[in-house]
């Protein structure tokens, strides 16, 4: 078993339906020099039974995607590791073989290399597809802040050990420290093909709500707003009852924490949030490119190129920290008021 080239690690928690589809696709892959480990965090459905029926290795650990993936990585035999979400899917039967050939060549030149796949949403509801296309195009840019777990993580075992595995501080953001350490110590590469992923969470929780909550979490992580990151999971657990994300509750929590912060620290935090938003202005230009080229393959990033060439060097002068912080507060208040109106009690 020590000669295996690849170990695929799939964290699950009550994911029997999507896991069964992924297991079926894995069974059709032409690449066979691999093992598959299902990292279960205490599922109450048939997730473990699905894995056992397919003769997959099951590693049980306390819940938390980071804990589960770290536990399975310690048990894996492969020289390379591939972490996948249970709702991932492959576009063809040689998908893994092509990716492994590409990654093996990359690792031969630079051992400190990690790979991720561009995304393709496979179950988008009928109607406007451009919001989904926007996230798909972001996953193609190979920017560390745009790399998330649903894109997969392909990494050698020694490099994964060197960066210390996944962060288990919070039950989310498992990939953020890993992405930062990979960027600091090595390099990211985009793997061939497009990894399918499900739009089910976005649809059940609300597309705009999920996107805004993701942005809030990423901003709070960037400015070390640990109080929000510690308390937000309790609100997220309440969401499971209704399905739709309770955005008013998240904004209320942020407002309460802001009001309890000393004025000097509060001002510095808003300055830091303003800097994060300033660094994210490029997404507006990517948005325009997607709208312009929604039906074109591939999209030409002319607006994004204009931003990087003409606007980005001047943005700190055009939008200094006090102004950027003020804009961030106005945006926060506008979104808070909007969700208060949308979620008002009858």
VENKA-V929630 format. One record per residue. N is the residue number from 1. SS is DSSP state (A for helix, B for strand, O for the rest). PSI is psi in radians with two decimals (* if undefined). D_FIRST is the distance of its C-alpha to the first C-alpha in whole Angstrom. Layout:
# VENKA-V929630
N_SS_PSI_D_FIRST / N_SS_PSI_D_FIRST
This chain:
# VENKA-V929630
1_O_-0.39_0 / 2_O_-0.23_4 / 3_O_0.00_5 / 4_O_2.42_6 / 5_O_-0.63_9 / 6_B_2.38_11 / 7_B_2.17_11 / 8_B_2.22_14 / 9_B_2.18_16 / 10_B_1.87_19 / 11_B_2.40_22 / 12_B_2.65_24 / 13_O_1.72_27 / 14_O_0.86_29 / 15_O_0.60_28 / 16_A_-0.73_27 / 17_A_-0.93_29 / 18_A_-0.58_28 / 19_A_-0.69_24 / 20_A_-0.63_25 / 21_A_-0.73_26 / 22_A_-0.73_23 / 23_A_-0.70_20 / 24_A_-0.75_23 / 25_A_-0.69_23 / 26_A_-0.62_19 / 27_A_-0.36_19 / 28_A_-0.09_21 / 29_O_2.43_19 / 30_O_-0.37_19 / 31_O_2.15_16 / 32_O_-0.13_13 / 33_O_1.11_10 / 34_B_2.89_9 / 35_B_2.73_9 / 36_B_2.18_12 / 37_B_2.27_13 / 38_B_2.06_17 / 39_B_1.78_19 / 40_B_2.36_22 / 41_O_0.43_25 / 42_O_0.72_27 / 43_O_2.50_28 / 44_O_-0.05_31 / 45_O_-2.67_30 / 46_O_0.39_28 / 47_A_-0.86_25 / 48_A_-0.70_22 / 49_A_-0.69_24 / 50_A_-0.78_23 / 51_A_-0.76_19 / 52_A_-0.63_19 / 53_A_-0.57_21 / 54_O_0.13_18 / 55_O_0.64_15 / 56_O_2.70_14 / 57_B_2.34_13 / 58_B_2.20_16 / 59_B_2.12_17 / 60_B_2.36_21 / 61_O_2.97_23 / 62_O_2.65_26 / 63_O_2.72_28 / 64_O_2.03_28 / 65_A_-0.71_25 / 66_A_-0.79_25 / 67_A_-0.77_24 / 68_A_-0.79_22 / 69_A_-0.67_20 / 70_A_-0.73_20 / 71_A_-0.75_18 / 72_A_-0.64_15 / 73_A_-0.63_15 / 74_A_-0.45_14 / 75_A_-0.16_12 / 76_O_2.66_10 / 77_O_-0.33_6 / 78_O_2.63_8 / 79_O_-0.49_10 / 80_B_2.64_13 / 81_B_2.44_14 / 82_B_2.02_17 / 83_B_2.17_19 / 84_B_2.54_21 / 85_B_2.69_24 / 86_O_-0.39_24 / 87_O_0.30_27 / 88_O_2.77_26 / 89_B_2.77_26 / 90_O_2.55_25 / 91_O_-0.36_28 / 92_O_2.96_27 / 93_O_-0.27_24 / 94_O_0.33_22 / 95_A_-0.91_23 / 96_A_-0.62_19 / 97_A_-0.77_19 / 98_A_-0.72_22 / 99_A_-0.69_21 / 100_A_-0.67_18 / 101_A_-0.77_20 / 102_A_-0.80_23 / 103_A_-0.62_20 / 104_A_-0.69_19 / 105_A_-0.71_22 / 106_A_-0.76_23 / 107_A_-0.48_21 / 108_A_-0.56_22 / 109_A_-0.67_25 / 110_O_1.74_25 / 111_O_-0.50_22 / 112_O_1.12_24 / 113_B_2.44_24 / 114_B_2.55_23 / 115_B_2.66_24 / 116_B_2.75_25 / 117_B_2.54_27 / 118_B_2.64_30 / 119_B_2.72_31 / 120_B_2.06_33 / 121_B_2.19_34 / 122_O_-0.24_34 / 123_O_0.84_37 / 124_O_2.32_40 / 125_O_2.69_43 / 126_O_2.60_46 / 127_O_-2.71_48 / 128_O_2.21_48 / 129_O_-0.11_44 / 130_A_-0.58_45 / 131_A_-0.66_44 / 132_A_-0.65_40 / 133_A_-0.60_41 / 134_A_-0.84_41 / 135_A_-0.60_38 / 136_A_-0.77_36 / 137_A_-0.63_38 / 138_A_-0.66_37 / 139_A_-0.26_34 / 140_O_-0.16_34 / 141_O_-0.25_36 / 142_O_0.51_33 / 143_O_2.30_35 / 144_A_-0.62_33 / 145_A_-0.17_36 / 146_A_0.07_35 / 147_O_2.12_31 / 148_O_2.99_30 / 149_A_-0.49_27 / 150_A_-0.19_28 / 151_A_-0.03_27 / 152_O_2.72_23 / 153_B_2.02_22 / 154_B_2.13_19 / 155_B_2.61_19 / 156_B_2.68_16 / 157_A_-0.78_15 / 158_A_-0.69_17 / 159_A_-0.67_20 / 160_A_-0.71_19 / 161_A_-0.65_19 / 162_A_-0.68_23 / 163_A_-0.10_24 / 164_O_0.24_24 / 165_O_-2.90_22 / 166_O_2.62_24 / 167_O_2.30_28 / 168_O_0.29_29 / 169_O_-0.78_32 / 170_O_2.74_33 / 171_O_0.46_32 / 172_O_-3.14_32 / 173_O_0.44_32 / 174_A_-0.53_28 / 175_A_-0.23_28 / 176_A_-0.83_31 / 177_A_-0.67_30 / 178_A_-0.80_27 / 179_A_-0.71_29 / 180_A_-0.76_32 / 181_A_-0.64_29 / 182_A_-0.74_27 / 183_A_-0.67_31 / 184_A_-0.69_32 / 185_A_-0.39_29 / 186_O_-2.29_28 / 187_B_2.68_29 / 188_B_2.54_28 / 189_B_2.67_28 / 190_B_2.17_28 / 191_B_2.69_26 / 192_B_2.61_27 / 193_B_3.07_28 / 194_B_2.19_29 / 195_B_2.15_27 / 196_B_2.51_29 / 197_B_2.73_30 / 198_O_2.53_32 / 199_O_0.17_36 / 200_A_-0.72_36 / 201_A_-0.75_36 / 202_A_-0.70_39 / 203_A_-0.74_41 / 204_A_-0.61_41 / 205_A_-0.27_42 / 206_O_2.12_44 / 207_A_-0.93_43 / 208_A_-0.69_46 / 209_A_-0.77_45 / 210_A_-0.73_41 / 211_A_-0.74_42 / 212_A_-0.71_45 / 213_A_-0.73_42 / 214_A_-0.75_40 / 215_A_-0.75_42 / 216_A_-0.77_44 / 217_A_-0.77_40 / 218_A_-0.69_39 / 219_A_-0.79_43 / 220_A_-0.62_43 / 221_A_-0.71_39 / 222_A_-0.56_41 / 223_O_0.21_44 / 224_O_0.72_42 / 225_O_1.30_44 / 226_A_-0.51_42 / 227_A_-0.77_45 / 228_A_-0.76_44 / 229_A_-0.52_40 / 230_A_-0.60_40 / 231_A_-0.38_43 / 232_A_-0.64_42 / 233_A_-0.57_39 / 234_A_-0.69_42 / 235_A_-0.62_44 / 236_A_-0.62_41 / 237_A_-0.58_40 / 238_A_-0.48_43 / 239_A_-0.49_43 / 240_A_-0.37_41 / 241_A_-0.74_44 / 242_A_-0.38_46 / 243_O_-0.80_43 / 244_O_2.39_45 / 245_O_2.27_44 / 246_O_1.33_47 / 247_A_-0.57_48 / 248_A_-0.65_51 / 249_A_-0.67_50 / 250_A_-0.74_47 / 251_A_-0.60_50 / 252_A_-0.73_52 / 253_A_-0.79_50 / 254_A_-0.70_50 / 255_A_-0.74_54 / 256_A_-0.75_54 / 257_A_-0.63_52 / 258_A_-0.74_54 / 259_A_-0.48_57 / 260_O_0.03_56 / 261_O_2.36_55 / 262_O_2.52_57 / 263_A_-0.76_59 / 264_A_-0.79_58 / 265_A_-0.64_54 / 266_A_-0.76_55 / 267_A_-0.77_56 / 268_A_-0.62_54 / 269_A_-0.73_51 / 270_A_-0.60_53 / 271_A_-0.76_53 / 272_A_-0.71_49 / 273_A_-0.71_49 / 274_A_-0.68_51 / 275_A_-0.71_49 / 276_A_-0.79_46 / 277_A_-0.65_48 / 278_A_-0.69_49 / 279_A_-0.22_46 / 280_O_0.07_45 / 281_O_-0.49_48 / 282_A_-0.47_46 / 283_A_-0.51_45 / 284_A_-0.72_49 / 285_A_-0.61_49 / 286_A_-0.69_45 / 287_A_-0.78_47 / 288_A_-0.70_50 / 289_A_-0.72_48 / 290_A_-0.76_46 / 291_A_-0.74_49 / 292_A_-0.67_51 / 293_O_0.58_48 / 294_O_-0.65_46 / 295_O_0.15_47 / 296_O_2.46_46 / 297_O_2.12_42 / 298_O_2.92_42 / 299_O_2.42_44 / 300_O_2.12_46 / 301_O_1.06_46 / 302_A_-0.71_49 / 303_A_-0.74_50 / 304_A_-0.69_47 / 305_A_-0.69_48 / 306_A_-0.74_51 / 307_A_-0.87_50 / 308_A_-0.60_48 / 309_A_-0.70_51 / 310_A_-0.66_54 / 311_A_-0.72_54 / 312_A_-0.76_51 / 313_A_-0.44_52 / 314_A_-0.13_55 / 315_A_-0.71_54 / 316_A_-0.53_54 / 317_A_-0.66_58 / 318_A_-0.51_58 / 319_O_1.26_57 / 320_O_2.92_57 / 321_A_-0.82_55 / 322_A_-0.70_58 / 323_A_-0.72_59 / 324_A_-0.72_55 / 325_A_-0.70_55 / 326_A_-0.72_58 / 327_A_-0.66_56 / 328_A_-0.72_53 / 329_A_-0.70_56 / 330_A_-0.73_58 / 331_A_-0.76_54 / 332_A_-0.82_53 / 333_A_-0.66_57 / 334_A_-0.78_57 / 335_A_-0.69_53 / 336_A_-0.80_54 / 337_A_-0.68_58 / 338_A_-0.83_56 / 339_A_-0.52_54 / 340_A_-0.69_56 / 341_A_-0.72_59 / 342_A_-0.57_56 / 343_O_0.32_55 / 344_O_2.56_58 / 345_O_2.52_59 / 346_O_*_62
